[in-house]
Amino acid sequence: MTETEIEQEEFILEEIRRLSKYLEDSPETARAAGVFEAYSAKRTALQQEIIAKTLAALQIDKTALTLAPLFDNTEEKAYWFSRSPMERLRHMEILRRINYGDQATARLQRILEFAQREAS
């Protein structure tokens, strides 16, 4: 690289640093970040509300019970095989939440325990 090219690169890098510093200190940037956080929080709250309403509408009648063979070749099986894997997983998630309610989203507790051998 020539000396002129190096000077141009240094000038460009300095301009980028100055602009970055201006944007960090700018009230518009802070306001935009606040708007984004508020939007994100609102979106999360709406998603939770939609999930709660959907689960409330989808309740299982646990008094009705039907037994069917595991390897039953029915139209229902053909229907689910015609669906994409992502759609099947989405439906499994809905069924899991219907079955377990609010506990469905709870995570399993992880416990680490050390055992010591007895000297023999």
C-alpha atoms as one frame of an Amber mdcrd trajectory, in Angstrom:
protein
   0.000   0.000   0.000   1.162   3.483  -0.735   1.448   6.184   1.878  -1.567
   7.983   0.421  -3.729   4.859   0.675  -2.644   4.326   4.274  -3.519   7.950
   5.110  -6.929   7.531   3.455  -7.613   4.360   5.446  -6.592   6.058   8.687
  -8.838   9.016   7.858 -11.790   6.705   7.156 -11.202   4.747  10.370 -11.053
   7.982  12.375 -14.322   9.150  10.813 -15.939   5.822  11.710 -14.714   6.151
  15.313 -16.063   9.722  15.528 -19.419   8.702  14.090 -19.647   5.703  16.434
 -18.885   7.935  19.414 -21.527  10.439  18.282 -24.136   7.696  17.897 -23.344
   6.256  21.339 -23.780   9.664  22.976 -26.755  10.673  20.851 -30.147  11.018
  22.594 -31.774   9.623  19.456 -29.838   6.387  19.885 -30.902   6.108  23.529
 -34.500   6.857  22.590 -34.407   4.235  19.801 -33.007   1.658  22.234 -35.791
   2.473  24.701 -38.436   2.163  21.997 -37.003  -1.174  20.911 -37.001  -2.489
  24.497 -40.598  -1.330  25.003 -41.651  -2.910  21.711 -39.875  -6.147  22.582
 -41.504  -6.291  26.028 -44.935  -5.573  24.539 -44.451  -8.263  21.884 -43.441
 -10.817  24.519 -46.468  -9.922  26.656 -48.794 -10.295  23.669 -47.285 -13.667
  22.778 -47.805 -14.880  26.353 -51.400 -13.601  26.308 -52.131 -15.382  23.013
 -50.660 -18.631  24.349 -52.701 -18.350  27.554 -55.949 -17.688  25.644 -55.245
 -20.532  23.216 -54.576 -22.990  26.029 -57.707 -21.857  27.883 -59.762 -22.530
  24.749 -58.162 -25.942  24.197 -59.131 -27.956  27.210 -59.249 -31.721  27.233
 -62.322 -33.648  28.281 -60.550 -36.148  30.500 -63.731 -38.162  31.026 -63.710
 -39.358  27.424 -61.177 -42.085  26.760 -60.557 -43.995  23.565 -58.156 -46.865
  23.163 -56.638 -47.614  19.781 -53.882 -49.954  18.668 -50.467 -48.353  18.343
 -50.013 -49.513  14.764 -53.471 -48.500  13.614 -53.392 -47.411   9.949 -56.036
 -44.728   9.964 -56.727 -41.547   8.078 -55.391 -39.589  11.054 -51.986 -41.207
  10.700 -51.940 -40.390   6.975 -52.937 -36.813   7.776 -50.011 -36.297  10.159
 -47.550 -37.915   7.782 -48.684 -35.418   5.140 -47.698 -32.518   7.418 -44.227
 -31.032   7.680 -42.029 -32.020  10.651 -42.148 -28.424  11.939 -45.952 -28.416
  11.917 -46.022 -31.754  13.746 -43.609 -30.412  16.388 -45.729 -27.274  16.815
 -48.806 -29.399  17.409 -46.917 -31.626  19.861 -45.954 -28.492  21.800 -49.602
 -27.407  21.943 -50.637 -30.859  23.183 -47.875 -30.809  25.791 -49.030 -27.427
  27.081 -52.663 -28.529  27.132 -51.727 -31.634  29.103 -49.315 -30.052  31.602
 -50.614 -26.455  31.748 -48.317 -23.782  33.149 -45.809 -26.398  34.265 -45.058
 -27.219  30.622 -42.726 -24.265  30.273 -40.942 -24.896  33.567 -37.469 -26.280
  33.189 -36.186 -29.360  34.900 -34.033 -28.714  37.898 -30.444 -29.731  37.380
 -28.724 -31.302  40.313 -25.096 -32.257  40.461 -24.076 -34.597  43.201 -20.652
 -36.006  43.871 -20.374 -39.469  45.331 -17.217 -40.653  47.027 -16.113 -44.234
  47.035 -15.427 -45.896  50.289 -11.925 -47.218  50.665 -11.945 -51.006  50.716
